[in-house]
Amino acid sequence: MKVRATAAKVMFQVVEQGYSLSAALPAAQQLIPAKDRALLQEICYGTLRWLNRLEFIAEQLIERPLKGKHRSLHYLLLVGLYQLFYTRIPPHAALAETVNATKIMNGDSFRGMINGVLRNAQRQQEELLQAADKNEATRFSYPRWLLKKIKQSCQYGYVSVLQAGNEYPPMWLRVNLSRQSRDDYQQQLTALGINSTPHASCASALLLEKA
């Protein structure tokens, strides 16, 4: 639950206080165990990538927005929505860990509300995503000013540009050929269920199917 609480605080710093993620995230990663740092990074980057879309979904489910000293709990809710909609984290684990994070954010009185909103989001996921898809700003989760500029610059191909902007970048590995061949290393990856493709002209490079 500390990962979720820390992610919510990072979101608050970036969105509300003007920090850059490259400044806020490394400091936050020092507050949690090393084994959890990759998860924290994934949640922070992902929640920001889909921020507009998640904000729209949250608006459909919350009667009153969280403000003032409880504002960081709003970002905990977005962190929960991101896990439910965009990660392979089992829904029951994402929901439980997010709700439990209210304890260490001095928001235990909001535990029931956050639990209810996330459970409703889980039940209504298809309808909520369909509603978000009706508007380009929430479908692709871009700020309206940026969406406008991209449409003006790429009038006929802007959708592909928007889609590409939301994709994860490819992950390449460079094999140390002084220690083993690329083929041997690729076989080791395959044995672990990690699929990869050799680069056509770089003898040490492998492209992972999934990062």
QUIMOTA-V17280 format. One record per residue. N is the residue number from 1. RES is the residue in one letter. OMEGA is omega in whole degrees, 0 to 359 (* if undefined). NEAR is the number of other ideal C-beta (glycine too) atoms within 10 Angstrom. D_LAST is the distance of its C-alpha to the last C-alpha in whole Angstrom. Layout:
BEGIN
n=N res=RES omega=OMEGA near=NEAR d_last=D_LAST
n=N res=RES omega=OMEGA near=NEAR d_last=D_LAST
END
This chain:
BEGIN
n=1 res=M omega=179 near=16 d_last=24
n=2 res=K omega=178 near=15 d_last=24
n=3 res=V omega=181 near=22 d_last=21
n=4 res=R omega=179 near=25 d_last=22
n=5 res=A omega=179 near=24 d_last=25
n=6 res=T omega=178 near=24 d_last=23
n=7 res=A omega=179 near=31 d_last=21
n=8 res=A omega=179 near=28 d_last=24
n=9 res=K omega=177 near=18 d_last=26
n=10 res=V omega=178 near=26 d_last=23
n=11 res=M omega=179 near=24 d_last=23
n=12 res=F omega=180 near=18 d_last=27
n=13 res=Q omega=184 near=20 d_last=27
n=14 res=V omega=188 near=21 d_last=25
n=15 res=V omega=187 near=18 d_last=27
n=16 res=E omega=187 near=12 d_last=30
n=17 res=Q omega=173 near=8 d_last=31
n=18 res=G omega=175 near=7 d_last=29
n=19 res=Y omega=169 near=15 d_last=27
n=20 res=S omega=180 near=9 d_last=24
n=21 res=L omega=180 near=17 d_last=21
n=22 res=S omega=177 near=8 d_last=20
n=23 res=A omega=185 near=11 d_last=23
n=24 res=A omega=187 near=18 d_last=23
n=25 res=L omega=181 near=20 d_last=20
n=26 res=P omega=179 near=11 d_last=20
n=27 res=A omega=180 near=11 d_last=24
n=28 res=A omega=182 near=20 d_last=23
n=29 res=Q omega=178 near=18 d_last=20
n=30 res=Q omega=183 near=8 d_last=23
n=31 res=L omega=183 near=14 d_last=25
n=32 res=I omega=179 near=16 d_last=22
n=33 res=P omega=183 near=9 d_last=21
n=34 res=A omega=182 near=8 d_last=19
n=35 res=K omega=182 near=7 d_last=17
n=36 res=D omega=188 near=14 d_last=17
n=37 res=R omega=178 near=18 d_last=16
n=38 res=A omega=178 near=10 d_last=12
n=39 res=L omega=177 near=16 d_last=13
n=40 res=L omega=179 near=20 d_last=16
n=41 res=Q omega=179 near=17 d_last=13
n=42 res=E omega=182 near=19 d_last=11
n=43 res=I omega=182 near=27 d_last=15
n=44 res=C omega=180 near=24 d_last=16
n=45 res=Y omega=183 near=15 d_last=14
n=46 res=G omega=180 near=19 d_last=14
n=47 res=T omega=177 near=24 d_last=18
n=48 res=L omega=180 near=17 d_last=19
n=49 res=R omega=184 near=17 d_last=17
n=50 res=W omega=187 near=22 d_last=19
n=51 res=L omega=183 near=19 d_last=22
n=52 res=N omega=181 near=19 d_last=24
n=53 res=R omega=179 near=26 d_last=23
n=54 res=L omega=177 near=26 d_last=23
n=55 res=E omega=179 near=16 d_last=27
n=56 res=F omega=181 near=19 d_last=28
n=57 res=I omega=179 near=26 d_last=27
n=58 res=A omega=180 near=20 d_last=29
n=59 res=E omega=181 near=10 d_last=32
n=60 res=Q omega=189 near=14 d_last=33
n=61 res=L omega=184 near=16 d_last=32
n=62 res=I omega=178 near=16 d_last=34
n=63 res=E omega=179 near=6 d_last=38
n=64 res=R omega=178 near=6 d_last=38
n=65 res=P omega=177 near=10 d_last=36
n=66 res=L omega=185 near=19 d_last=35
n=67 res=K omega=174 near=8 d_last=37
n=68 res=G omega=184 near=5 d_last=38
n=69 res=K omega=179 near=9 d_last=37
n=70 res=H omega=186 near=15 d_last=35
n=71 res=R omega=181 near=14 d_last=33
n=72 res=S omega=178 near=19 d_last=30
n=73 res=L omega=174 near=23 d_last=30
n=74 res=H omega=181 near=22 d_last=29
n=75 res=Y omega=172 near=26 d_last=26
n=76 res=L omega=177 near=28 d_last=25
n=77 res=L omega=178 near=23 d_last=26
n=78 res=L omega=177 near=25 d_last=23
n=79 res=V omega=177 near=28 d_last=21
n=80 res=G omega=179 near=29 d_last=22
n=81 res=L omega=179 near=26 d_last=22
n=82 res=Y omega=180 near=28 d_last=18
n=83 res=Q omega=182 near=26 d_last=17
n=84 res=L omega=189 near=19 d_last=20
n=85 res=F omega=192 near=20 d_last=19
n=86 res=Y omega=179 near=16 d_last=15
n=87 res=T omega=178 near=14 d_last=13
n=88 res=R omega=176 near=6 d_last=13
n=89 res=I omega=179 near=17 d_last=16
n=90 res=P omega=185 near=10 d_last=19
n=91 res=P omega=182 near=16 d_last=21
n=92 res=H omega=179 near=9 d_last=24
n=93 res=A omega=179 near=10 d_last=22
n=94 res=A omega=182 near=23 d_last=21
n=95 res=L omega=183 near=20 d_last=24
n=96 res=A omega=182 near=14 d_last=26
n=97 res=E omega=179 near=18 d_last=24
n=98 res=T omega=179 near=29 d_last=24
n=99 res=V omega=180 near=23 d_last=28
n=100 res=N omega=180 near=16 d_last=29
n=101 res=A omega=178 near=24 d_last=28
n=102 res=T omega=182 near=23 d_last=31
n=103 res=K omega=184 near=12 d_last=33
n=104 res=I omega=175 near=13 d_last=31
n=105 res=M omega=181 near=19 d_last=32
n=106 res=N omega=181 near=12 d_last=35
n=107 res=G omega=184 near=20 d_last=35
n=108 res=D omega=179 near=11 d_last=36
n=109 res=S omega=178 near=10 d_last=38
n=110 res=F omega=183 near=19 d_last=35
n=111 res=R omega=182 near=15 d_last=34
n=112 res=G omega=181 near=11 d_last=35
n=113 res=M omega=180 near=18 d_last=35
n=114 res=I omega=177 near=22 d_last=31
n=115 res=N omega=180 near=17 d_last=31
n=116 res=G omega=181 near=13 d_last=33
n=117 res=V omega=181 near=21 d_last=31
n=118 res=L omega=178 near=23 d_last=27
n=119 res=R omega=176 near=15 d_last=29
n=120 res=N omega=178 near=14 d_last=31
n=121 res=A omega=179 near=22 d_last=27
n=122 res=Q omega=181 near=17 d_last=26
n=123 res=R omega=186 near=10 d_last=29
n=124 res=Q omega=188 near=15 d_last=29
n=125 res=Q omega=183 near=15 d_last=26
n=126 res=E omega=181 near=8 d_last=26
n=127 res=E omega=181 near=10 d_last=30
n=128 res=L omega=179 near=21 d_last=28
n=129 res=L omega=177 near=14 d_last=25
n=130 res=Q omega=178 near=10 d_last=28
n=131 res=A omega=179 near=14 d_last=30
n=132 res=A omega=182 near=22 d_last=27
n=133 res=D omega=184 near=12 d_last=27
n=134 res=K omega=181 near=9 d_last=30
n=135 res=N omega=184 near=13 d_last=30
n=136 res=E omega=182 near=15 d_last=28
n=137 res=A omega=179 near=16 d_last=27
n=138 res=T omega=175 near=20 d_last=26
n=139 res=R omega=182 near=19 d_last=24
n=140 res=F omega=176 near=22 d_last=22
n=141 res=S omega=176 near=21 d_last=22
n=142 res=Y omega=170 near=21 d_last=24
n=143 res=P omega=185 near=11 d_last=27
n=144 res=R omega=181 near=11 d_last=30
n=145 res=W omega=180 near=8 d_last=31
n=146 res=L omega=177 near=13 d_last=27
n=147 res=L omega=179 near=18 d_last=27
n=148 res=K omega=181 near=12 d_last=31
n=149 res=K omega=180 near=13 d_last=30
n=150 res=I omega=179 near=18 d_last=28
n=151 res=K omega=179 near=15 d_last=30
n=152 res=Q omega=183 near=9 d_last=33
n=153 res=S omega=184 near=10 d_last=31
n=154 res=C omega=189 near=13 d_last=29
n=155 res=Q omega=187 near=8 d_last=32
n=156 res=Y omega=181 near=6 d_last=31
n=157 res=G omega=188 near=10 d_last=27
n=158 res=Y omega=181 near=17 d_last=26
n=159 res=V omega=179 near=14 d_last=24
n=160 res=S omega=177 near=10 d_last=22
n=161 res=V omega=179 near=13 d_last=21
n=162 res=L omega=179 near=19 d_last=21
n=163 res=Q omega=180 near=11 d_last=18
n=164 res=A omega=180 near=8 d_last=16
n=165 res=G omega=180 near=13 d_last=17
n=166 res=N omega=180 near=13 d_last=15
n=167 res=E omega=175 near=8 d_last=12
n=168 res=Y omega=178 near=11 d_last=8
n=169 res=P omega=178 near=6 d_last=9
n=170 res=P omega=178 near=9 d_last=7
n=171 res=M omega=179 near=12 d_last=6
n=172 res=W omega=173 near=15 d_last=9
n=173 res=L omega=175 near=15 d_last=10
n=174 res=R omega=182 near=11 d_last=14
n=175 res=V omega=176 near=18 d_last=16
n=176 res=N omega=186 near=9 d_last=19
n=177 res=L omega=176 near=11 d_last=21
n=178 res=S omega=181 near=5 d_last=24
n=179 res=R omega=179 near=8 d_last=23
n=180 res=Q omega=179 near=12 d_last=22
n=181 res=S omega=177 near=12 d_last=21
n=182 res=R omega=181 near=20 d_last=18
n=183 res=D omega=179 near=11 d_last=19
n=184 res=D omega=181 near=10 d_last=20
n=185 res=Y omega=178 near=18 d_last=16
n=186 res=Q omega=178 near=18 d_last=15
n=187 res=Q omega=177 near=11 d_last=17
n=188 res=Q omega=177 near=11 d_last=16
n=189 res=L omega=181 near=15 d_last=12
n=190 res=T omega=179 near=11 d_last=14
n=191 res=A omega=178 near=8 d_last=16
n=192 res=L omega=180 near=7 d_last=14
n=193 res=G omega=180 near=6 d_last=12
n=194 res=I omega=182 near=14 d_last=9
n=195 res=N omega=181 near=13 d_last=10
n=196 res=S omega=180 near=18 d_last=10
n=197 res=T omega=179 near=12 d_last=13
n=198 res=P omega=174 near=15 d_last=15
n=199 res=H omega=186 near=13 d_last=16
n=200 res=A omega=186 near=6 d_last=20
n=201 res=S omega=178 near=6 d_last=21
n=202 res=C omega=190 near=11 d_last=19
n=203 res=A omega=184 near=10 d_last=20
n=204 res=S omega=191 near=15 d_last=18
n=205 res=A omega=174 near=16 d_last=14
n=206 res=L omega=176 near=21 d_last=12
n=207 res=L omega=179 near=13 d_last=9
n=208 res=L omega=177 near=14 d_last=6
n=209 res=E omega=176 near=11 d_last=7
n=210 res=K omega=180 near=8 d_last=4
n=211 res=A omega=* near=9 d_last=0
END
